């Protein structure tokens, strides 16, 4: 009986010590990872000479779009990410790409936080995941273009492809016109792509800014997939974007 009690006590002590160690280890890693450059990884190193100098009205309406929200049945569905495509892990959602899954999560967080900070900010989701006509009035591009024509600022968020297929984080400015101070603020935080990236993308030709958060790989993707760090990582990135907006309109 004494041996049984002693063994039970040792086992319980081991569990308590193991739990305490794991909590310290995990929390230490979370603190280390709370650095934007460590989380998002490399930035775009493609030469870009544009500078955003145009003043922005501090009450400018802002629209956040989730990249690939309307193109899941086509080649432009967004990256599946390194975890799925390279390491064979299950997708986050069976009917959409992992990129769109995270785009939607981040979109929601940006708008929620932006409203708390006093921004005139909103989101748009077409709801229909397969719209084959880019000029259909329900697409991201159509809604974003109309929003910009009415004096607003539209930003479509993306996660870049992993490995050699991606470039890294950075802002792609509008194809026409002069980049403004919000563009410059976001570029200073995340990096910048040239205006003519890949000859001019569909969104940027419609005056919609494109923000590549970072390659969907490595530490960034691990922090997103890990239940212990997911919410914190999304909120951290959202805060960086919202703060860039605030810095650009002050």
C-alpha positions as CSV (number, residue, x, y, z in Angstrom):
1,X,0.0,0.0,0.0
2,X,2.8,2.4,0.9
3,X,4.5,1.7,-2.4
4,X,1.3,2.3,-4.3
5,X,0.8,5.7,-2.6
6,X,4.4,6.6,-3.2
7,X,4.2,5.8,-6.9
8,X,1.0,7.7,-7.2
9,X,2.6,10.7,-5.5
10,X,5.6,10.5,-7.9
11,X,3.4,10.3,-10.9
12,X,1.3,13.3,-9.9
13,X,4.5,15.3,-9.1
14,X,5.8,14.4,-12.5
15,X,2.6,15.6,-14.2
16,X,2.7,18.9,-12.3
17,X,6.3,19.6,-13.1
18,X,5.9,18.6,-16.8
19,X,2.9,20.9,-17.1
20,X,4.7,23.8,-15.5
21,X,7.7,23.3,-17.8
22,X,5.6,23.1,-20.9
23,X,3.7,26.3,-20.0
24,X,7.0,28.2,-19.4
25,X,8.4,26.9,-22.7
26,X,5.3,27.7,-24.7
27,X,4.9,31.2,-23.2
28,X,8.6,31.9,-23.8
29,X,8.2,30.9,-27.5
30,X,5.1,33.1,-27.8
31,X,7.0,36.1,-26.4
32,X,9.9,35.5,-28.8
33,X,7.5,35.2,-31.8
34,X,5.7,38.4,-31.0
35,X,7.8,40.2,-33.6
36,X,6.4,41.1,-37.0
37,X,9.5,40.2,-39.0
38,X,10.0,36.9,-37.2
39,X,6.3,36.0,-37.8
40,X,5.8,37.0,-41.4
41,X,9.3,36.1,-42.6
42,X,11.1,37.6,-45.6
43,X,9.9,40.7,-47.3
44,X,9.8,41.4,-51.1
45,X,13.2,42.1,-52.4
46,X,12.0,43.2,-55.8
47,X,13.2,46.7,-56.5
48,X,10.4,49.3,-55.9
49,X,11.0,53.0,-56.1
50,X,7.5,54.4,-55.4
51,X,6.9,56.6,-52.4
52,X,3.4,57.3,-51.0
53,X,3.3,61.1,-50.4
54,X,-0.3,62.1,-51.1
55,X,-2.3,63.2,-48.0
56,X,-5.3,61.2,-47.0
57,X,-8.5,62.5,-45.3
58,X,-8.5,61.2,-41.7
59,X,-12.1,60.1,-42.2
60,X,-11.5,58.2,-45.4
61,X,-13.8,55.1,-45.7
62,X,-11.7,51.9,-45.8
63,X,-12.8,48.5,-47.3
64,X,-11.0,45.3,-46.5
65,X,-11.3,42.5,-49.0
66,X,-10.2,38.8,-48.5
67,X,-8.2,37.7,-51.5
68,X,-9.7,34.8,-53.6
69,X,-13.0,35.0,-51.8
70,X,-14.8,34.7,-55.2
71,X,-12.5,32.4,-57.1
72,X,-12.3,29.0,-55.3
73,X,-13.2,26.9,-58.3
74,X,-10.4,28.3,-60.6
75,X,-6.7,28.4,-60.9
76,X,-6.6,31.6,-58.8
77,X,-8.0,30.0,-55.6
78,X,-5.0,31.0,-53.6
79,X,-2.1,29.0,-52.1
80,X,-2.8,25.8,-50.2
81,X,0.2,26.6,-48.1
82,X,3.3,24.6,-47.2
83,X,1.6,22.5,-44.6
84,X,-1.0,21.1,-47.0
85,X,0.9,21.1,-50.3
86,X,4.3,20.0,-49.1
87,X,3.8,18.2,-45.8
88,X,0.4,16.6,-46.5
89,X,-1.6,18.1,-43.6
90,X,-5.3,18.4,-43.9
91,X,-6.7,21.7,-45.2
92,X,-8.2,24.1,-42.7
93,X,-11.5,23.8,-44.6
94,X,-12.3,21.2,-47.2
95,X,-14.1,23.6,-49.6
96,X,-11.6,26.6,-49.7
97,X,-7.9,27.1,-49.9
98,X,-6.0,27.6,-46.7
99,X,-5.0,31.1,-47.9
100,X,-8.7,32.1,-48.2
101,X,-9.3,30.5,-44.8
102,X,-6.7,32.8,-43.2
103,X,-7.7,35.8,-45.4
104,X,-11.2,35.7,-44.0
105,X,-10.0,35.3,-40.4
106,X,-7.6,38.2,-40.7
107,X,-10.2,40.4,-42.6
108,X,-12.6,40.0,-39.7
109,X,-10.0,40.8,-37.1
110,X,-8.8,43.9,-39.0
111,X,-12.3,45.4,-39.2
112,X,-13.2,44.6,-35.6
113,X,-10.0,46.2,-34.3
114,X,-10.1,49.1,-36.8
115,X,-13.6,50.1,-35.6
116,X,-12.4,50.1,-32.0
117,X,-9.6,52.4,-33.0
118,X,-12.1,54.8,-34.6
119,X,-11.5,54.0,-38.3
120,X,-14.4,54.2,-40.8
121,X,-13.7,50.6,-41.9
122,X,-15.8,47.7,-43.2
123,X,-15.5,44.4,-45.1
124,X,-17.0,42.8,-48.1
125,X,-17.5,39.1,-48.7
126,X,-19.3,38.0,-51.9
127,X,-20.4,34.8,-50.2
128,X,-20.3,33.1,-53.6
129,X,-17.0,31.3,-53.8
130,X,-17.0,30.7,-57.6
131,X,-17.7,33.7,-59.8
132,X,-16.1,33.1,-63.2
133,X,-16.5,36.6,-64.6
134,X,-14.0,39.1,-63.0
135,X,-16.3,42.0,-63.9
136,X,-19.4,40.5,-62.3
137,X,-20.7,43.2,-59.9
138,X,-20.4,40.8,-57.0
139,X,-16.7,40.2,-57.2
140,X,-14.1,41.7,-54.9
141,X,-12.7,43.6,-57.8
142,X,-16.0,45.1,-58.9
143,X,-17.0,46.2,-55.4
144,X,-13.5,47.4,-54.6
145,X,-13.3,49.5,-57.8
146,X,-16.6,51.1,-57.1
147,X,-15.6,51.8,-53.5
148,X,-12.4,53.6,-54.6
149,X,-14.2,55.6,-57.3
150,X,-16.5,56.9,-54.6
151,X,-13.5,58.2,-52.6
152,X,-12.6,55.2,-50.4
153,X,-9.5,53.1,-49.8
154,X,-9.8,49.4,-50.7
155,X,-7.2,46.9,-49.5
156,X,-7.2,43.2,-50.6
157,X,-5.3,41.0,-48.2
158,X,-3.4,37.9,-49.2
159,X,-0.9,35.3,-48.0
160,X,1.9,34.7,-50.5
161,X,2.8,31.2,-51.9
162,X,5.4,29.2,-50.0
163,X,9.0,28.5,-51.0
164,X,10.2,29.5,-54.4
165,X,6.7,30.2,-55.7
166,X,6.3,33.2,-53.5
167,X,8.1,36.5,-53.0
168,X,7.3,37.6,-49.4
169,X,5.4,40.3,-47.7
170,X,4.7,43.8,-49.1
171,X,2.2,46.2,-50.5
172,X,1.4,46.4,-54.2
173,X,0.1,49.9,-54.9
174,X,-2.6,51.0,-57.3
175,X,-1.6,50.8,-61.0
176,X,-2.8,54.4,-61.8
177,X,-2.4,57.5,-59.8
178,X,-0.1,58.6,-56.9
179,X,0.4,56.3,-53.9
180,X,-0.8,58.0,-50.7
181,X,0.4,58.1,-47.1
182,X,-1.5,55.1,-46.1
183,X,0.3,53.1,-48.9
184,X,3.6,54.4,-47.6
185,X,2.8,53.5,-44.0
186,X,1.8,50.0,-44.9
187,X,4.9,49.6,-47.1
188,X,7.1,50.7,-44.3
189,X,5.6,48.0,-42.0
190,X,5.4,45.1,-44.5
191,X,7.6,46.0,-47.4
192,X,6.7,47.1,-51.0
193,X,6.3,45.6,-54.4
194,X,6.8,47.5,-57.7
195,X,3.8,49.0,-59.3
196,X,4.3,46.9,-62.4
197,X,4.6,43.6,-60.5
198,X,3.8,40.8,-63.0
199,X,2.8,43.5,-65.5
200,X,0.1,45.0,-63.3
201,X,-2.4,42.8,-61.4
202,X,-6.2,42.8,-61.8
203,X,-6.8,44.4,-58.4
204,X,-4.2,47.1,-58.7
205,X,-5.5,48.0,-62.2
206,X,-8.8,48.7,-60.5
207,X,-7.1,50.9,-57.9
208,X,-7.3,48.3,-55.2
209,X,-4.3,47.9,-53.0
210,X,-2.9,44.4,-52.5
211,X,-1.2,43.4,-49.3
212,X,0.8,40.2,-49.2
213,X,1.1,39.4,-45.5
214,X,3.9,36.9,-45.9
215,X,4.6,33.5,-47.3
216,X,2.2,30.8,-46.0
217,X,5.0,28.7,-44.6
218,X,7.3,28.2,-41.7
219,X,6.7,30.0,-38.4
220,X,3.9,32.1,-39.8
221,X,1.8,29.1,-40.8
222,X,2.7,27.2,-37.7
223,X,1.5,30.0,-35.5
224,X,-1.7,30.2,-37.5
225,X,-2.4,26.5,-37.3
226,X,-1.4,26.1,-33.6
227,X,-4.6,26.5,-31.5
228,X,-2.5,28.1,-28.7
229,X,-1.1,30.9,-30.9
230,X,-3.7,31.3,-33.7
231,X,-5.9,34.1,-32.2
232,X,-2.9,35.9,-30.9
233,X,-1.1,35.8,-34.2
234,X,-4.1,37.0,-36.2
235,X,-4.8,39.8,-33.8
236,X,-1.1,40.8,-33.8
237,X,-1.0,41.0,-37.6
238,X,-4.3,42.8,-37.7
239,X,-3.0,45.3,-35.1
240,X,0.0,46.0,-37.3
241,X,-2.2,46.7,-40.3
242,X,-4.6,48.9,-38.3
243,X,-1.7,50.9,-36.8
244,X,-0.3,51.4,-40.3
245,X,-3.7,52.9,-41.3
246,X,-3.7,55.2,-38.3
247,X,-0.1,56.3,-39.0
248,X,-1.0,57.1,-42.6
249,X,-3.9,59.4,-41.8
250,X,-2.4,61.4,-38.9
